[in-house]
Amino acid sequence: MGLSAYIDQPLSKFIANQKQVSASLPVAPPQPKPAAPSPTAKPHQGISVMSARKQSLFREFQAATANLSSARQSLEDARFLSRNGMANNLTFATHVEHVAFHNWLRTGDAFTTCPN
């Protein structure tokens, strides 16, 4: 049976036929949600908890990452101003980015080498 049989039918008859077919399909009842697992007293075996020292180093690393990001953005702004002949301080922006990058390296190294 080709498509011509469907093309020759009026649209309302085709829609009624589709409704009839879909109404005869069984509807599955909704399944209950599985219960959440109960909390256990002991932590998971593969997950280690960070010590207070490592948590503080992680916060310092996050702050250093934010500082590096803003320093790089200000360096790009200074380069843009320099390319377009506007007043800028490219040397200062480069110095700030350099210091922020080395601070980021230092805090990242301290965080990764710190034992739990």
C-alpha positions in Angstrom: 0.0 0.0 0.0 1.6 3.3 -1.1 1.2 6.8 0.2 -1.5 7.6 -2.3 -4.1 5.8 -0.1 -3.3 8.3 2.7 -3.0 11.3 0.5 -6.5 10.7 -1.0 -8.2 10.6 2.5 -9.5 13.8 4.0 -7.5 15.0 6.9 -10.3 14.8 9.5 -10.8 11.1 8.6 -7.1 10.4 9.1 -7.1 12.2 12.5 -10.1 10.3 13.6 -8.4 7.0 12.6 -5.3 7.9 14.6 -7.3 8.8 17.7 -9.1 5.4 17.4 -5.8 3.5 17.1 -4.2 5.4 20.0 -7.2 5.0 22.3 -7.0 1.2 21.9 -3.4 1.1 23.1 -3.0 0.0 26.7 -1.7 2.6 29.1 0.9 1.4 31.6 0.1 2.4 35.2 2.6 4.8 36.8 5.4 3.0 38.6 6.2 4.0 42.2 9.5 5.8 42.7 12.2 3.7 44.4 12.9 4.6 48.0 16.0 6.6 48.7 18.8 4.6 50.3 19.1 5.0 54.0 22.1 7.0 55.2 25.0 5.0 56.6 27.1 5.7 59.6 30.4 5.0 57.9 31.7 7.0 54.9 32.2 5.3 51.6 35.4 3.4 51.2 36.8 5.0 48.1 36.1 8.6 49.1 38.6 10.4 51.4 37.5 13.5 53.4 39.7 16.6 53.2 41.3 17.8 56.3 40.8 21.3 57.5 44.2 22.3 56.3 43.5 20.9 52.8 40.1 22.7 52.7 41.8 26.0 53.5 44.4 25.4 50.8 41.6 24.6 48.4 39.8 27.9 49.2 43.1 29.7 48.7 43.5 28.0 45.4 40.0 29.0 44.3 40.7 32.6 45.3 44.0 32.5 43.4 42.2 31.2 40.4 39.7 34.0 40.5 42.5 36.6 40.9 44.4 35.1 37.9 41.3 35.2 35.8 40.6 38.9 36.6 44.3 39.8 36.1 44.3 38.1 32.7 41.2 40.0 31.7 42.7 43.3 32.8 45.8 42.5 30.8 43.7 41.8 27.7 41.9 45.1 28.3 45.2 46.9 28.5 46.4 45.2 25.3 43.2 46.3 23.5 43.7 49.9 24.7 47.3 49.8 23.5 46.4 48.4 20.1 43.8 51.2 19.6 46.0 54.0 20.8 44.2 54.8 24.0 45.7 55.5 27.4 46.7 52.4 29.3 49.3 50.9 31.6 50.4 47.7 29.9 53.5 47.3 32.1 51.5 47.4 35.3 48.9 45.0 33.9 51.6 42.6 32.8 53.2 42.7 36.2 49.9 42.1 38.0 49.2 39.1 35.7 52.7 37.7 36.3 52.3 37.9 40.1 48.8 36.4 40.0 50.1 33.5 37.8 52.9 32.7 40.2 50.7 32.9 43.2 48.3 30.5 41.5 51.2 28.1 40.8 52.3 28.3 44.4 48.9 27.7 45.9 48.1 24.9 43.4 51.4 23.1 44.3 50.7 23.5 48.0 47.2 22.1 47.6 48.3 19.1 45.5 51.2 18.1 47.8 49.3 18.4 51.0 48.4 15.1 52.5 44.8 14.5 53.6 
